[in-house]
Amino acid sequence: MKKLLLTLLLVSLSATAAHAGLKVLGKGDTMRFDPSAFPPVMKANYEIVRVRCIKCHTLERTVVAIQTGVAPISGQPFDRNATKAYGVKMLRKPDSNMSKPEVKASVDLMNYLLAETER
């Protein structure tokens, strides 16, 4: 039991250190990125995501996908190909009310965030 707890502690510490560049605020349904260190264009893109995406789900889903590289619902890899696929899906979803430029901005933001986690 002690070995399991120690292993879990080490994994959680290493996961936190790996994403130190992306600050996250809140927990659970209130989890979101802290955009204060984002470049200006990504701050604007984040505002689009912050306003549009929460219509259907919390930002926790996006944060978890970016941090882990795994889409929380499907369990599929969350990478640049996935961000494009999700963008197309949101564009086709009638209730998303997202324009092509908004979807592109959202995909660009997610790709930026994925690149930041790789640094």
N, CA, C and O atoms as a GROMACS GRO file, in nm:
protein
  476
    1MET      N    1   0.081  -0.119   0.000
    1MET     CA    2   0.000   0.000   0.000
    1MET      C    3   0.086   0.126   0.000
    1MET      O    4   0.055   0.222  -0.069
    2LYS      N    5   0.195   0.125   0.078
    2LYS     CA    6   0.283   0.241   0.083
    2LYS      C    7   0.349   0.266  -0.053
    2LYS      O    8   0.365   0.380  -0.096
    3LYS      N    9   0.386   0.156  -0.121
    3LYS     CA   10   0.447   0.171  -0.253
    3LYS      C   11   0.349   0.234  -0.351
    3LYS      O   12   0.387   0.318  -0.432
    4LEU      N   13   0.223   0.192  -0.343
    4LEU     CA   14   0.121   0.248  -0.432
    4LEU      C   15   0.103   0.396  -0.405
    4LEU      O   16   0.097   0.475  -0.500
    5LEU      N   17   0.094   0.436  -0.281
    5LEU     CA   18   0.078   0.577  -0.247
    5LEU      C   19   0.199   0.659  -0.292
    5LEU      O   20   0.184   0.770  -0.344
    6LEU      N   21   0.317   0.605  -0.271
    6LEU     CA   22   0.439   0.675  -0.312
    6LEU      C   23   0.442   0.690  -0.464
    6LEU      O   24   0.478   0.797  -0.515
    7THR      N   25   0.406   0.586  -0.535
    7THR     CA   26   0.403   0.591  -0.681
    7THR      C   27   0.303   0.695  -0.729
    7THR      O   28   0.334   0.775  -0.818
    8LEU      N   29   0.184   0.695  -0.671
    8LEU     CA   30   0.083   0.794  -0.710
    8LEU      C   31   0.130   0.936  -0.681
    8LEU      O   32   0.106   1.027  -0.761
    9LEU      N   33   0.195   0.955  -0.570
    9LEU     CA   34   0.247   1.087  -0.535
    9LEU      C   35   0.352   1.132  -0.636
    9LEU      O   36   0.350   1.247  -0.682
   10LEU      N   37   0.444   1.044  -0.671
   10LEU     CA   38   0.548   1.078  -0.768
   10LEU      C   39   0.491   1.107  -0.905
   10LEU      O   40   0.536   1.199  -0.973
   11VAL      N   41   0.392   1.030  -0.946
   11VAL     CA   42   0.328   1.054  -1.076
   11VAL      C   43   0.258   1.188  -1.076
   11VAL      O   44   0.270   1.263  -1.173
   12SER      N   45   0.186   1.220  -0.970
   12SER     CA   46   0.115   1.348  -0.966
   12SER      C   47   0.212   1.466  -0.964
   12SER      O   48   0.185   1.568  -1.026
   13LEU      N   49   0.324   1.453  -0.895
   13LEU     CA   50   0.423   1.561  -0.892
   13LEU      C   51   0.488   1.580  -1.028
   13LEU      O   52   0.510   1.693  -1.071
   14SER      N   53   0.519   1.471  -1.095
   14SER     CA   54   0.582   1.483  -1.227
   14SER      C   55   0.484   1.536  -1.329
   14SER      O   56   0.524   1.610  -1.418
   15ALA      N   57   0.357   1.502  -1.318
   15ALA     CA   58   0.257   1.554  -1.411
   15ALA      C   59   0.241   1.704  -1.393
   15ALA      O   60   0.224   1.777  -1.491
   16THR      N   61   0.244   1.750  -1.269
   16THR     CA   62   0.232   1.893  -1.243
   16THR      C   63   0.352   1.968  -1.297
   16THR      O   64   0.336   2.075  -1.356
   17ALA      N   65   0.470   1.916  -1.278
   17ALA     CA   66   0.592   1.983  -1.324
   17ALA      C   67   0.599   1.988  -1.476
   17ALA      O   68   0.653   2.084  -1.533
   18ALA      N   69   0.546   1.888  -1.543
   18ALA     CA   70   0.552   1.883  -1.689
   18ALA      C   71   0.470   1.994  -1.753
   18ALA      O   72   0.498   2.033  -1.866
   19HIS      N   73   0.370   2.045  -1.682
   19HIS     CA   74   0.283   2.146  -1.739
   19HIS      C   75   0.291   2.277  -1.662
   19HIS      O   76   0.194   2.352  -1.655
   20ALA      N   77   0.406   2.304  -1.606
   20ALA     CA   78   0.422   2.422  -1.522
   20ALA      C   79   0.400   2.551  -1.599
   20ALA      O   80   0.363   2.652  -1.539
   21GLY      N   81   0.421   2.551  -1.732
   21GLY     CA   82   0.405   2.671  -1.812
   21GLY      C   83   0.260   2.712  -1.829
   21GLY      O   84   0.231   2.829  -1.855
   22LEU      N   85   0.168   2.617  -1.815
   22LEU     CA   86   0.026   2.647  -1.829
   22LEU      C   87  -0.036   2.651  -1.690
   22LEU      O   88  -0.050   2.549  -1.623
   23LYS      N   89  -0.074   2.770  -1.650
   23LYS     CA   90  -0.136   2.785  -1.519
   23LYS      C   91  -0.285   2.755  -1.530
   23LYS      O   92  -0.353   2.799  -1.622
   24VAL      N   93  -0.333   2.678  -1.434
   24VAL     CA   94  -0.473   2.641  -1.429
   24VAL      C   95  -0.532   2.695  -1.299
   24VAL      O   96  -0.472   2.687  -1.193
   25LEU      N   97  -0.651   2.750  -1.312
   25LEU     CA   98  -0.722   2.804  -1.196
   25LEU      C   99  -0.846   2.720  -1.170
   25LEU      O  100  -0.903   2.663  -1.263
   26GLY      N  101  -0.886   2.710  -1.045
   26GLY     CA  102  -1.008   2.640  -1.009
   26GLY      C  103  -0.991   2.489  -1.010
   26GLY      O  104  -0.885   2.436  -1.042
   27LYS      N  105  -1.098   2.423  -0.973
   27LYS     CA  106  -1.101   2.277  -0.969
   27LYS      C  107  -1.236   2.231  -1.018
   27LYS      O  108  -1.335   2.304  -1.011
   28GLY      N  109  -1.240   2.108  -1.068
   28GLY     CA  110  -1.367   2.052  -1.114
   28GLY      C  111  -1.430   2.138  -1.222
   28GLY      O  112  -1.363   2.181  -1.315
   29ASP      N  113  -1.560   2.163  -1.208
   29ASP     CA  114  -1.634   2.239  -1.308
   29ASP      C  115  -1.586   2.383  -1.325
   29ASP      O  116  -1.617   2.447  -1.426
   30THR      N  117  -1.511   2.435  -1.228
   30THR     CA  118  -1.463   2.573  -1.239
   30THR      C  119  -1.321   2.580  -1.294
   30THR      O  120  -1.264   2.689  -1.306
   31MET      N  121  -1.264   2.464  -1.329
   31MET     CA  122  -1.126   2.461  -1.380
   31MET      C  123  -1.118   2.535  -1.513
   31MET      O  124  -1.203   2.520  -1.601
   32ARG      N  125  -1.012   2.617  -1.525
   32ARG     CA  126  -0.989   2.693  -1.649
   32ARG      C  127  -0.843   2.733  -1.655
   32ARG      O  128  -0.772   2.730  -1.554
   33PHE      N  129  -0.799   2.771  -1.773
   33PHE     CA  130  -0.662   2.818  -1.788
   33PHE      C  131  -0.652   2.962  -1.740
   33PHE      O  132  -0.749   3.038  -1.746
   34ASP      N  133  -0.534   2.999  -1.692
   34ASP     CA  134  -0.504   3.138  -1.658
   34ASP      C  135  -0.436   3.198  -1.781
   34ASP      O  136  -0.320   3.166  -1.808
   35PRO      N  137  -0.505   3.283  -1.856
   35PRO     CA  138  -0.450   3.335  -1.981
   35PRO      C  139  -0.353   3.452  -1.963
   35PRO      O  140  -0.310   3.510  -2.063
   36SER      N  141  -0.318   3.489  -1.842
   36SER     CA  142  -0.237   3.609  -1.819
   36SER      C  143  -0.101   3.603  -1.890
   36SER      O  144  -0.046   3.707  -1.926
   37ALA      N  145  -0.045   3.484  -1.910
   37ALA     CA  146   0.085   3.472  -1.975
   37ALA      C  147   0.073   3.440  -2.125
   37ALA      O  148   0.175   3.423  -2.192
   38PHE      N  149  -0.048   3.432  -2.176
   38PHE     CA  150  -0.068   3.403  -2.319
   38PHE      C  151  -0.028   3.524  -2.403
   38PHE      O  152  -0.040   3.638  -2.357
   39PRO      N  153   0.020   3.501  -2.526
   39PRO     CA  154   0.040   3.614  -2.618
   39PRO      C  155  -0.095   3.680  -2.648
   39PRO      O  156  -0.199   3.614  -2.635
   40PRO      N  157  -0.096   3.806  -2.685
   40PRO     CA  158  -0.224   3.878  -2.707
   40PRO      C  159  -0.324   3.807  -2.798
   40PRO      O  160  -0.443   3.802  -2.768
   41VAL      N  161  -0.277   3.752  -2.908
   41VAL     CA  162  -0.370   3.686  -3.000
   41VAL      C  163  -0.432   3.562  -2.934
   41VAL      O  164  -0.548   3.531  -2.959
   42MET      N  165  -0.356   3.493  -2.852
   42MET     CA  166  -0.410   3.375  -2.784
   42MET      C  167  -0.504   3.414  -2.671
   42MET      O  168  -0.595   3.338  -2.637
   43LYS      N  169  -0.482   3.531  -2.611
   43LYS     CA  170  -0.577   3.581  -2.511
   43LYS      C  171  -0.713   3.605  -2.577
   43LYS      O  172  -0.817   3.572  -2.521
   44ALA      N  173  -0.710   3.664  -2.696
   44ALA     CA  174  -0.835   3.687  -2.771
   44ALA      C  175  -0.901   3.554  -2.807
   44ALA      O  176  -1.023   3.539  -2.795
   45ASN      N  177  -0.821   3.458  -2.851
   45ASN     CA  178  -0.875   3.326  -2.884
   45ASN      C  179  -0.934   3.259  -2.759
   45ASN      O  180  -1.037   3.192  -2.766
   46TYR      N  181  -0.867   3.277  -2.646
   46TYR     CA  182  -0.916   3.218  -2.521
   46TYR      C  183  -1.052   3.275  -2.484
   46TYR      O  184  -1.138   3.203  -2.433
   47GLU      N  185  -1.071   3.403  -2.508
   47GLU     CA  186  -1.201   3.464  -2.479
   47GLU      C  187  -1.312   3.399  -2.561
   47GLU      O  188  -1.423   3.379  -2.512
   48ILE      N  189  -1.281   3.367  -2.686
   48ILE     CA  190  -1.380   3.299  -2.771
   48ILE      C  191  -1.413   3.163  -2.711
   48ILE      O  192  -1.530   3.127  -2.698
   49VAL      N  193  -1.310   3.088  -2.674
   49VAL     CA  194  -1.331   2.956  -2.614
   49VAL      C  195  -1.407   2.969  -2.483
   49VAL      O  196  -1.501   2.894  -2.457
   50ARG      N  197  -1.367   3.065  -2.402
   50ARG     CA  198  -1.428   3.084  -2.270
   50ARG      C  199  -1.578   3.115  -2.282
   50ARG      O  200  -1.657   3.072  -2.197
   51VAL      N  201  -1.616   3.188  -2.384
   51VAL     CA  202  -1.756   3.225  -2.401
   51VAL      C  203  -1.835   3.120  -2.478
   51VAL      O  204  -1.947   3.086  -2.439
   52ARG      N  205  -1.779   3.070  -2.586
   52ARG     CA  206  -1.854   2.980  -2.675
   52ARG      C  207  -1.858   2.835  -2.627
   52ARG      O  208  -1.964   2.772  -2.632
   53CYS      N  209  -1.747   2.784  -2.582
   53CYS     CA  210  -1.739   2.640  -2.552
   53CYS      C  211  -1.818   2.601  -2.428
   53CYS      O  212  -1.863   2.487  -2.416
   54ILE      N  213  -1.834   2.695  -2.335
   54ILE     CA  214  -1.904   2.661  -2.212
   54ILE      C  215  -2.055   2.650  -2.231
   54ILE      O  216  -2.128   2.615  -2.138
   55LYS      N  217  -2.100   2.678  -2.351
   55LYS     CA  218  -2.242   2.659  -2.379
   55LYS      C  219  -2.280   2.511  -2.366
   55LYS      O  220  -2.391   2.478  -2.323
   56CYS      N  221  -2.187   2.423  -2.403
   56CYS     CA  222  -2.216   2.279  -2.402
   56CYS      C  223  -2.139   2.201  -2.296
   56CYS      O  224  -2.183   2.094  -2.255
   57HIS      N  225  -2.025   2.252  -2.251
   57HIS     CA  226  -1.945   2.181  -2.151
   57HIS      C  227  -1.856   2.280  -2.076
   57HIS      O  228  -1.835   2.392  -2.122
   58THR      N  229  -1.805   2.238  -1.962
   58THR     CA  230  -1.717   2.324  -1.885
   58THR      C  231  -1.579   2.327  -1.949
   58THR      O  232  -1.546   2.243  -2.033
   59LEU      N  233  -1.498   2.424  -1.910
   59LEU     CA  234  -1.361   2.430  -1.960
   59LEU      C  235  -1.274   2.321  -1.900
   59LEU      O  236  -1.164   2.295  -1.950
   60GLU      N  237  -1.322   2.256  -1.795
   60GLU     CA  238  -1.247   2.145  -1.737
   60GLU      C  239  -1.215   2.039  -1.843
   60GLU      O  240  -1.106   1.984  -1.845
   61ARG      N  241  -1.310   2.012  -1.930
   61ARG     CA  242  -1.289   1.911  -2.034
   61ARG      C  243  -1.171   1.949  -2.123
   61ARG      O  244  -1.090   1.863  -2.158
   62THR      N  245  -1.162   2.075  -2.160
   62THR     CA  246  -1.051   2.122  -2.243
   62THR      C  247  -0.919   2.118  -2.167
   62THR      O  248  -0.817   2.076  -2.222
   63VAL      N  249  -0.920   2.162  -2.043
   63VAL     CA  250  -0.799   2.163  -1.961
   63VAL      C  251  -0.744   2.022  -1.946
   63VAL      O  252  -0.625   1.999  -1.963
   64VAL      N  253  -0.831   1.928  -1.913
   64VAL     CA  254  -0.788   1.789  -1.894
   64VAL      C  255  -0.732   1.732  -2.024
   64VAL      O  256  -0.630   1.664  -2.023
   65ALA      N  257  -0.799   1.758  -2.135
   65ALA     CA  258  -0.751   1.708  -2.264
   65ALA      C  259  -0.613   1.764  -2.298
   65ALA      O  260  -0.526   1.690  -2.344
   66ILE      N  261  -0.593   1.892  -2.275
   66ILE     CA  262  -0.463   1.955  -2.302
   66ILE      C  263  -0.357   1.900  -2.209
   66ILE      O  264  -0.247   1.868  -2.254
   67GLN      N  265  -0.387   1.888  -2.082
   67GLN     CA  266  -0.289   1.843  -1.983
   67GLN      C  267  -0.248   1.697  -2.003
   67GLN      O  268  -0.131   1.662  -1.987
   68THR      N  269  -0.344   1.613  -2.037
   68THR     CA  270  -0.316   1.470  -2.044
   68THR      C  271  -0.289   1.419  -2.184
   68THR      O  272  -0.228   1.313  -2.201
   69GLY      N  273  -0.334   1.493  -2.285
   69GLY     CA  274  -0.322   1.444  -2.422
   69GLY      C  275  -0.426   1.339  -2.456
   69GLY      O  276  -0.414   1.269  -2.556
   70VAL      N  277  -0.529   1.328  -2.371
   70VAL     CA  278  -0.636   1.230  -2.391
   70VAL      C  279  -0.770   1.302  -2.376
   70VAL      O  280  -0.792   1.374  -2.279
   71ALA      N  281  -0.860   1.281  -2.473
   71ALA     CA  282  -0.994   1.339  -2.463
   71ALA      C  283  -1.069   1.270  -2.350
   71ALA      O  284  -1.080   1.148  -2.350
   72PRO      N  285  -1.121   1.345  -2.253
   72PRO     CA  286  -1.180   1.285  -2.134
   72PRO      C  287  -1.302   1.196  -2.160
   72PRO      O  288  -1.321   1.098  -2.090
   73ILE      N  289  -1.382   1.229  -2.258
   73ILE     CA  290  -1.504   1.152  -2.283
   73ILE      C  291  -1.476   1.027  -2.366
   73ILE      O  292  -1.517   0.917  -2.329
   74SER      N  293  -1.405   1.044  -2.477
   74SER     CA  294  -1.381   0.931  -2.568
   74SER      C  295  -1.259   0.848  -2.531
   74SER      O  296  -1.250   0.730  -2.567
   75GLY      N  297  -1.164   0.909  -2.458
   75GLY     CA  298  -1.041   0.838  -2.426
   75GLY      C  299  -0.943   0.833  -2.543
   75GLY      O  300  -0.839   0.767  -2.535
   76GLN      N  301  -0.976   0.903  -2.651
   76GLN     CA  302  -0.890   0.906  -2.769
   76GLN      C  303  -0.777   1.007  -2.751
   76GLN      O  304  -0.788   1.100  -2.670
   77PRO      N  305  -0.669   0.990  -2.826
   77PRO     CA  306  -0.560   1.089  -2.817
   77PRO      C  307  -0.609   1.229  -2.850
   77PRO      O  308  -0.691   1.248  -2.940
   78PHE      N  309  -0.560   1.326  -2.776
   78PHE     CA  310  -0.594   1.466  -2.801
   78PHE      C  311  -0.468   1.535  -2.848
   78PHE      O  312  -0.381   1.570  -2.769
   79ASP      N  313  -0.458   1.553  -2.980
   79ASP     CA  314  -0.341   1.611  -3.044
   79ASP      C  315  -0.388   1.708  -3.152
   79ASP      O  316  -0.506   1.743  -3.158
   80ARG      N  317  -0.296   1.752  -3.237
   80ARG     CA  318  -0.331   1.849  -3.341
   80ARG      C  319  -0.438   1.795  -3.436
   80ARG      O  320  -0.525   1.870  -3.480
   81ASN      N  321  -0.433   1.667  -3.466
   81ASN     CA  322  -0.537   1.608  -3.552
   81ASN      C  323  -0.672   1.611  -3.482
   81ASN      O  324  -0.775   1.637  -3.545
   82ALA      N  325  -0.672   1.585  -3.352
   82ALA     CA  326  -0.796   1.586  -3.276
   82ALA      C  327  -0.855   1.726  -3.267
   82ALA      O  328  -0.976   1.743  -3.276
   83THR      N  329  -0.769   1.828  -3.249
   83THR     CA  330  -0.822   1.964  -3.238
   83THR      C  331  -0.892   2.004  -3.366
   83THR      O  332  -0.996   2.070  -3.364
   84LYS      N  333  -0.835   1.965  -3.479
   84LYS     CA  334  -0.897   1.995  -3.608
   84LYS      C  335  -1.031   1.922  -3.620
   84LYS      O  336  -1.130   1.980  -3.665
   85ALA      N  337  -1.033   1.795  -3.582
   85ALA     CA  338  -1.156   1.716  -3.589
   85ALA      C  339  -1.264   1.775  -3.498
   85ALA      O  340  -1.381   1.782  -3.537
   86TYR      N  341  -1.225   1.817  -3.378
   86TYR     CA  342  -1.323   1.878  -3.288
   86TYR      C  343  -1.372   2.011  -3.344
   86TYR      O  344  -1.490   2.044  -3.330
   87GLY      N  345  -1.284   2.086  -3.408
   87GLY     CA  346  -1.326   2.211  -3.471
   87GLY      C  347  -1.430   2.188  -3.578
   87GLY      O  348  -1.531   2.258  -3.584
   88VAL      N  349  -1.407   2.090  -3.663
   88VAL     CA  350  -1.504   2.056  -3.769
   88VAL      C  351  -1.635   2.012  -3.706
   88VAL      O  352  -1.743   2.050  -3.752
   89LYS      N  353  -1.626   1.931  -3.602
   89LYS     CA  354  -1.746   1.882  -3.533
   89LYS      C  355  -1.826   1.999  -3.476
   89LYS      O  356  -1.949   2.002  -3.488
   90MET      N  357  -1.759   2.095  -3.415
   90MET     CA  358  -1.828   2.210  -3.356
   90MET      C  359  -1.888   2.300  -3.465
   90MET      O  360  -1.995   2.358  -3.446
   91LEU      N  361  -1.820   2.309  -3.576
   91LEU     CA  362  -1.871   2.391  -3.686
   91LEU      C  363  -2.000   2.330  -3.742
   91LEU      O  364  -2.091   2.403  -3.781
   92ARG      N  365  -2.007   2.199  -3.744
   92ARG     CA  366  -2.125   2.130  -3.797
   92ARG      C  367  -2.239   2.120  -3.696
   92ARG      O  368  -2.354   2.095  -3.734
   93LYS      N  369  -2.209   2.138  -3.570
   93LYS     CA  370  -2.310   2.125  -3.466
   93LYS      C  371  -2.403   2.247  -3.473
   93LYS      O  372  -2.357   2.359  -3.455
   94PRO      N  373  -2.531   2.226  -3.498
   94PRO     CA  374  -2.621   2.341  -3.519
   94PRO      C  375  -2.634   2.434  -3.398
   94PRO      O  376  -2.651   2.554  -3.414
   95ASP      N  377  -2.625   2.379  -3.277
   95ASP     CA  378  -2.643   2.462  -3.158
   95ASP      C  379  -2.516   2.531  -3.111
   95ASP      O  380  -2.520   2.608  -3.015
   96SER      N  381  -2.402   2.506  -3.176
   96SER     CA  382  -2.279   2.568  -3.129
   96SER      C  383  -2.275   2.717  -3.160
   96SER      O  384  -2.210   2.793  -3.089
   97ASN      N  385  -2.343   2.758  -3.264
   97ASN     CA  386  -2.346   2.899  -3.305
   97ASN      C  387  -2.206   2.957  -3.321
   97ASN      O  388  -2.182   3.074  -3.291
   98MET      N  389  -2.114   2.875  -3.369
   98MET     CA  390  -1.976   2.921  -3.390
   98MET      C  391  -1.952   2.944  -3.538
   98MET      O  392  -1.990   2.862  -3.622
   99SER      N  393  -1.889   3.055  -3.569
   99SER     CA  394  -1.853   3.086  -3.706
   99SER      C  395  -1.721   3.018  -3.741
   99SER      O  396  -1.650   2.971  -3.652
  100LYS      N  397  -1.689   3.014  -3.868
  100LYS     CA  398  -1.560   2.955  -3.910
  100LYS      C  399  -1.442   3.026  -3.844
  100LYS      O  400  -1.351   2.959  -3.795
  101PRO      N  401  -1.440   3.160  -3.840
  101PRO     CA  402  -1.328   3.227  -3.772
  101PRO      C  403  -1.318   3.193  -3.623
  101PRO      O  404  -1.208   3.183  -3.568
  102GLU      N  405  -1.432   3.176  -3.557
  102GLU     CA  406  -1.430   3.139  -3.415
  102GLU      C  407  -1.377   2.997  -3.395
  102GLU      O  408  -1.302   2.971  -3.301
  103VAL      N  409  -1.418   2.907  -3.483
  103VAL     CA  410  -1.368   2.770  -3.474
  103VAL      C  411  -1.218   2.768  -3.501
  103VAL      O  412  -1.143   2.699  -3.431
  104LYS      N  413  -1.174   2.844  -3.602
  104LYS     CA  414  -1.030   2.848  -3.631
  104LYS      C  415  -0.953   2.904  -3.512
  104LYS      O  416  -0.847   2.851  -3.477
  105ALA      N  417  -1.005   3.008  -3.449
  105ALA     CA  418  -0.940   3.067  -3.331
  105ALA      C  419  -0.933   2.966  -3.218
  105ALA      O  420  -0.832   2.958  -3.147
  106SER      N  421  -1.038   2.888  -3.199
  106SER     CA  422  -1.041   2.787  -3.093
  106SER      C  423  -0.940   2.677  -3.120
  106SER      O  424  -0.868   2.634  -3.029
  107VAL      N  425  -0.933   2.631  -3.243
  107VAL     CA  426  -0.836   2.526  -3.281
  107VAL      C  427  -0.694   2.580  -3.266
  107VAL      O  428  -0.606   2.511  -3.216
  108ASP      N  429  -0.672   2.704  -3.310
  108ASP     CA  430  -0.539   2.765  -3.295
  108ASP      C  431  -0.497   2.772  -3.148
  108ASP      O  432  -0.382   2.744  -3.114
  109LEU      N  433  -0.592   2.808  -3.061
  109LEU     CA  434  -0.563   2.815  -2.918
  109LEU      C  435  -0.527   2.677  -2.864
  109LEU      O  436  -0.428   2.662  -2.792
  110MET      N  437  -0.607   2.576  -2.897
  110MET     CA  438  -0.579   2.442  -2.846
  110MET      C  439  -0.444   2.391  -2.896
  110MET      O  440  -0.371   2.327  -2.821
  111ASN      N  441  -0.411   2.420  -3.022
  111ASN     CA  442  -0.279   2.380  -3.074
  111ASN      C  443  -0.166   2.454  -3.003
  111ASN      O  444  -0.061   2.396  -2.977
  112TYR      N  445  -0.187   2.581  -2.974
  112TYR     CA  446  -0.088   2.658  -2.897
  112TYR      C  447  -0.069   2.596  -2.759
  112TYR      O  448   0.044   2.578  -2.714
  113LEU      N  449  -0.180   2.563  -2.693
  113LEU     CA  450  -0.172   2.504  -2.559
  113LEU      C  451  -0.104   2.368  -2.562
  113LEU      O  452  -0.025   2.336  -2.472
  114LEU      N  453  -0.133   2.288  -2.663
  114LEU     CA  454  -0.065   2.159  -2.677
  114LEU      C  455   0.085   2.180  -2.696
  114LEU      O  456   0.166   2.108  -2.637
  115ALA      N  457   0.122   2.276  -2.776
  115ALA     CA  458   0.265   2.304  -2.799
  115ALA      C  459   0.331   2.350  -2.668
  115ALA      O  460   0.446   2.315  -2.642
  116GLU      N  461   0.260   2.426  -2.589
  116GLU     CA  462   0.314   2.474  -2.461
  116GLU      C  463   0.338   2.357  -2.365
  116GLU      O  464   0.433   2.359  -2.287
  117THR      N  465   0.253   2.257  -2.370
  117THR     CA  466   0.271   2.142  -2.280
  117THR      C  467   0.392   2.058  -2.321
  117THR      O  468   0.447   1.984  -2.240
  118GLU      N  469   0.431   2.068  -2.448
  118GLU     CA  470   0.545   1.991  -2.497
  118GLU      C  471   0.678   2.056  -2.461
  118GLU      O  472   0.782   1.991  -2.469
  119ARG      N  473   0.676   2.184  -2.422
  119ARG     CA  474   0.801   2.255  -2.390
  119ARG      C  475   0.853   2.216  -2.256
  119ARG      O  476   0.957   2.266  -2.214
   0.00000   0.00000   0.00000
